[in-house]
């Protein structure tokens, strides 16, 4: 079982009241509610960081990807012309 540590957190009174209403309605605990909220926020922040890293990577690789795609299109076009010539009996 993971080791839990006790932490003290200062919250605005109105936020704590809202949390307490939800906890009472769901018959849960503050600790469980805050733990779940923190896990969700941590996962969201980690996802946002990964998305930002991917965005930067795509931007950095964009010119190279474009050049490779254009090169591939040129090769494909040449092969298509040769194939069509072969079908037409020209080669």
N, C-alpha and C positions, 0 to 999 in steps of 0.2 A: 504494500500500500504506500502511495507517495506521502512524503512528509509534508504536512501543512504548516504554514507559518501564520501567525496572527499579525495583522497589520492594522494600523489606525488610519482612517480616512476621514477627512473633513468634507461634509456635504452640506449644501444649502438645505434649510429646513423644508422648503416646499418639495425639493427633489426626494428627500428621505420620506416625506409623507406619501408621495406618489408610489415609491417603492414599497412602502409598508402596506398600502392598500392592495397592490397587486399580490404581494406575498400572502396576505391574509386570505384573499380571494382564492388563490391557488394552493393554500395550505402548505406553503413552503417556508423557506428561511431566508433571511437577508443574505447570509453567506452564500447560499446556493444561487440566489438571484444575481448577486454581484459577481460571483465566479463565472456564471454563464454569460453575463454581459461582457465581462473582460475577455473571455475566450472568443466571443464573437467579434469584438473590436480588434483583438490581436490578429485574428484570421483575416479580417477585412483589411487591416493595415498591411499585412504581409502580401496579400493579393494585390493591393494597390502598388506596392513596391515592385512586385514581379511584372505587373502590366507596364509600369514606367520603364523598367529595364528593357522589356521587349520593345517598347515604343522607340527608345533610344537606339537599340540595336537595329531595328528595321530602318530607321532614318540613316544610320551610319552605313548600312549595307545596301541601301536603295540604289545608289549609282552603280555599284558592282552588279547587283541583280538585274538592273536595266540593261547594262552592257552585255551580260551573259544571255539575257532573253533576246536581245536584238541580234546577237551573233548566232544564236540558235535559229532564229527566224530566217536569217540569210541562208544558213545551211539547209534548212527545211525547204526554202523556196528553190534553191539550186537542185535539190534532190527531186522536188516535184516536177521541175522542168525536164529533168533527165528521164524521169519515170513516164511522163506524158509523151516525150519523144519516142521512148521505147515502145509504148503502146501504139503510137501512130506509125511504127515501123521505120522510123527515121534513124535508128541506131542499130 
